[in-house]
Amino acid sequence: MSVTLAVDAMGGDHGIVVTVPASTGLLAELPDLHIRLVGNADLINQALSQVPSEIKSRITVVHASEVVTMDDSIEVALRKKKDSSMRVAAEQVKEGLAQAAISAGNTGALMAISRYVLKTLDGIDRPAIAAVMPNQLGRGTIVLDLGANADCEAIHLLQFAQMADVMARAVDGIANPTIGLLNIGEEVIKGNQVVKEAGELLRQSSLNFYGNVEGNDIFKGTTNIVVCDGFVGNVALKTSEGLAYMISG
């Protein structure tokens, strides 16, 4: 099945120097893939000048005159840079020209733009940032939210679990993924009021809810999915990154 991705070619710390080689490399591996490279057309075409014609034939260059920088506020990205490569990439999905948009740029801006341009699904109030974190079983644990929503209500944690359940089924092929709720202990009585209420909602849902899990369960692989608010998730993620750096260094 042919898939088309829209790539923000200007986003990230290095922009085209990274995004174009990464895109062409992926195209070389996946013959059914098409990519719409979004950004300064002159710069993109220059970067593509030495790319083999077979690869280039599956690339469409879409011009965008502005770039969202890592220092731009969400207001600037959303309201003042309406022709940014990030926003135009999201619009490719809205217009049905691509199935997904990818950017290595400003995460907060990407979330705001995506929510504004693409909206959310019925029954989902907020988007969440998810990532697969390594575990001892070698398959990885899906963890969310990792920073999009610092303050959450119980219903939002349930919705994060619902989205992750779909992700685990569609991406990883897990028929009935298990879901853990990140807490300070496994007991039902543990946690703040939001977490307790979220646990009750998860127990009442049709999801395969394992129960409360602790931070070390992410790396044990106790459940396929671990759900938390964005504040806790981001702290867990950054702590993990710091430990990995210390070990590798």
C-alpha positions as CSV (number, residue, x, y, z in Angstrom):
1,M,0.0,0.0,0.0
2,S,1.4,3.4,-1.0
3,V,1.8,5.9,1.9
4,T,2.6,9.6,1.6
5,L,4.3,11.5,4.4
6,A,4.6,15.3,4.7
7,V,7.9,16.3,6.2
8,D,8.7,19.7,7.7
9,A,12.1,20.0,5.9
10,M,13.1,23.2,7.8
11,G,12.3,22.0,11.4
12,G,14.7,20.9,14.1
13,D,18.2,22.0,15.1
14,H,19.7,21.4,11.7
15,G,16.9,21.5,9.2
16,I,17.5,20.5,5.6
17,V,21.0,19.1,6.4
18,V,19.2,16.3,8.3
19,T,15.7,16.2,7.0
20,V,16.5,15.7,3.3
21,P,19.1,12.9,3.7
22,A,16.8,11.2,6.2
23,S,13.9,11.4,3.8
24,T,15.8,10.1,0.8
25,G,17.3,7.3,2.9
26,L,13.9,6.2,4.0
27,L,12.6,6.3,0.4
28,A,15.5,4.0,-0.6
29,E,14.3,1.5,2.0
30,L,10.6,1.7,1.3
31,P,9.6,1.5,-2.4
32,D,5.9,2.3,-1.8
33,L,6.6,5.5,0.2
34,H,6.1,9.0,-1.2
35,I,7.3,12.1,0.7
36,R,6.2,15.7,0.4
37,L,9.1,17.9,1.5
38,V,7.8,21.2,2.9
39,G,9.9,24.3,3.1
40,N,12.0,26.7,1.1
41,A,11.7,25.1,-2.4
42,D,15.0,26.5,-3.7
43,L,17.0,25.1,-0.7
44,I,15.2,21.8,-0.9
45,N,15.8,21.4,-4.6
46,Q,19.4,22.2,-4.2
47,A,19.8,19.5,-1.5
48,L,18.1,17.1,-3.9
49,S,20.4,17.8,-6.8
50,Q,22.5,14.7,-6.4
51,V,19.6,12.3,-5.5
52,P,19.0,9.5,-7.9
53,S,16.0,10.0,-10.2
54,E,14.1,7.0,-9.0
55,I,14.2,8.4,-5.4
56,K,13.4,11.9,-6.6
57,S,10.4,10.8,-8.6
58,R,8.7,9.9,-5.3
59,I,9.4,13.4,-3.8
60,T,7.1,16.4,-4.1
61,V,8.5,19.7,-3.0
62,V,5.9,22.0,-1.4
63,H,7.1,25.6,-0.9
64,A,6.6,27.3,2.5
65,S,8.0,30.8,3.0
66,E,8.4,30.8,6.8
67,V,10.0,28.7,9.5
68,V,9.0,28.1,13.1
69,T,12.1,28.3,15.2
70,M,12.8,26.5,18.5
71,D,12.5,29.9,20.3
72,D,9.2,30.9,18.8
73,S,6.2,31.1,21.2
74,I,3.1,29.1,20.4
75,E,1.3,32.4,19.6
76,V,3.9,33.3,17.1
77,A,3.9,29.9,15.4
78,L,0.1,29.7,15.3
79,R,-1.0,33.2,14.5
80,K,1.9,35.0,12.9
81,K,3.7,32.4,10.8
82,K,0.7,31.0,8.8
83,D,3.0,29.9,6.0
84,S,5.5,28.1,8.1
85,S,6.8,24.7,6.9
86,M,5.4,23.1,10.0
87,R,1.9,24.4,9.4
88,V,1.9,23.7,5.7
89,A,3.0,20.2,6.4
90,A,0.0,19.7,8.7
91,E,-2.2,21.2,6.0
92,Q,-1.1,18.4,3.6
93,V,-2.8,15.9,6.0
94,K,-5.9,18.1,6.3
95,E,-6.2,18.3,2.5
96,G,-5.8,14.5,2.1
97,L,-2.4,14.9,0.3
98,A,-0.5,13.0,3.0
99,Q,-1.4,10.4,5.7
100,A,0.9,11.9,8.4
101,A,3.1,14.9,9.0
102,I,6.5,14.8,10.6
103,S,8.5,17.5,12.2
104,A,11.6,17.6,14.4
105,G,10.9,21.3,15.3
106,N,9.4,23.1,18.2
107,T,7.2,20.5,20.0
108,G,4.8,22.9,21.6
109,A,4.2,24.7,18.3
110,L,3.7,21.4,16.5
111,M,1.1,20.3,19.0
112,A,-0.7,23.7,18.8
113,I,-0.7,23.8,15.0
114,S,-1.8,20.2,14.7
115,R,-4.7,20.7,17.1
116,Y,-5.8,23.9,15.3
117,V,-5.4,22.5,11.7
118,L,-6.4,18.9,12.2
119,K,-8.6,19.1,15.3
120,T,-9.1,16.1,17.5
121,L,-11.2,13.0,17.1
122,D,-14.7,12.9,18.5
123,G,-14.5,11.9,22.2
124,I,-10.9,13.1,22.5
125,D,-10.4,16.5,24.2
126,R,-6.6,16.8,24.0
127,P,-3.7,15.5,22.0
128,A,-0.8,13.7,23.9
129,I,2.8,13.1,23.2
130,A,3.6,9.4,23.1
131,A,6.9,7.6,22.8
132,V,8.1,4.0,23.0
133,M,10.6,3.7,25.9
134,P,12.9,0.6,26.1
135,N,12.2,-2.2,28.5
136,Q,13.8,-5.4,29.6
137,L,11.6,-7.5,27.4
138,G,13.0,-5.8,24.3
139,R,9.6,-4.7,22.9
140,G,9.3,-1.2,24.4
141,T,6.6,0.4,26.5
142,I,4.3,3.1,25.1
143,V,4.3,6.0,27.5
144,L,2.1,9.1,27.3
145,D,1.6,12.0,28.0
146,L,5.2,13.1,27.8
147,G,4.7,16.8,28.0
148,A,1.7,18.2,26.1
149,N,-0.6,18.5,29.1
150,A,1.0,19.5,32.4
151,D,-2.4,19.6,34.1
152,C,-5.0,16.8,33.4
153,E,-8.4,15.7,34.6
154,A,-9.2,12.0,35.1
155,I,-11.1,11.9,31.8
156,H,-8.0,13.0,29.9
157,L,-6.0,10.1,31.3
158,L,-8.7,7.7,30.1
159,Q,-8.6,9.3,26.7
160,F,-4.8,9.0,26.5
161,A,-5.2,5.3,27.3
162,Q,-7.8,4.9,24.5
163,M,-5.4,6.5,22.0
164,A,-2.5,4.4,23.1
165,D,-4.6,1.3,22.9
166,V,-5.3,2.0,19.2
167,M,-1.6,2.8,18.6
168,A,-0.5,-0.5,20.2
169,R,-3.0,-2.5,18.1
170,A,-2.3,-0.7,14.8
171,V,1.5,-0.1,15.0
172,D,2.7,-3.0,17.2
173,G,0.0,-5.6,16.3
174,I,-0.8,-6.2,20.0
175,A,-4.3,-7.7,20.1
176,N,-5.3,-6.7,23.6
177,P,-2.7,-4.3,25.0
178,T,-2.3,-4.0,28.8
179,I,-2.5,-0.5,30.3
180,G,-0.9,0.7,33.5
181,L,-1.6,4.0,35.3
182,L,1.6,5.6,36.6
183,N,1.3,6.1,40.3
184,I,3.4,6.2,43.5
185,G,2.3,2.7,44.4
186,E,0.4,-0.3,43.1
187,E,-2.4,-0.1,45.7
188,V,-5.8,1.4,44.6
189,I,-5.7,3.8,47.5
190,K,-2.4,5.4,46.4
191,G,-2.1,8.6,44.4
192,N,-3.7,12.0,44.2
193,Q,-7.4,12.5,43.5
194,V,-7.0,12.8,39.7
195,V,-5.1,9.5,39.5
196,K,-7.6,7.7,41.8
197,E,-10.5,8.9,39.6
198,A,-8.7,8.0,36.4
199,G,-8.1,4.5,37.9
200,E,-11.8,4.1,38.5
201,L,-12.6,5.3,34.9
202,L,-10.1,2.8,33.5
203,R,-11.6,-0.1,35.6
204,Q,-15.0,0.8,34.3
205,S,-13.9,1.0,30.6
206,S,-13.5,-1.8,28.1
207,L,-9.7,-1.4,28.0
208,N,-7.4,-4.1,29.3
209,F,-6.5,-2.2,32.5
210,Y,-3.7,-3.8,34.5
211,G,-3.9,-1.3,37.4
212,N,-1.4,1.1,39.0
213,V,2.2,0.8,38.1
214,E,5.4,2.5,39.3
215,G,8.2,4.2,37.4
216,N,10.4,1.1,37.3
217,D,7.5,-0.8,35.6
218,I,8.1,1.2,32.4
219,F,11.5,-0.5,32.0
220,K,10.4,-3.9,33.3
221,G,7.7,-4.0,30.6
222,T,5.0,-4.8,33.1
223,T,2.4,-3.4,30.8
224,N,2.3,-2.5,27.1
225,I,1.2,1.0,27.9
226,V,1.8,3.4,30.8
227,V,-0.4,6.5,31.1
228,C,0.3,9.7,33.1
229,D,-0.1,13.4,32.9
230,G,2.4,15.4,30.9
231,F,4.2,16.9,33.9
232,V,5.0,13.5,35.4
233,G,5.7,12.0,32.0
234,N,8.1,14.6,31.0
235,V,10.0,14.4,34.2
236,A,10.2,10.6,33.8
237,L,11.4,11.0,30.2
238,K,14.1,13.5,31.0
239,T,15.3,11.5,34.0
240,S,15.6,8.4,31.7
241,E,17.5,10.4,29.1
242,G,19.9,11.7,31.8
243,L,20.6,8.2,33.1
244,A,21.1,6.8,29.6
245,Y,23.6,9.6,28.9
246,M,25.5,8.9,32.1
247,I,25.7,5.2,31.4
248,S,26.7,5.6,27.8
249,G,29.2,8.3,28.6
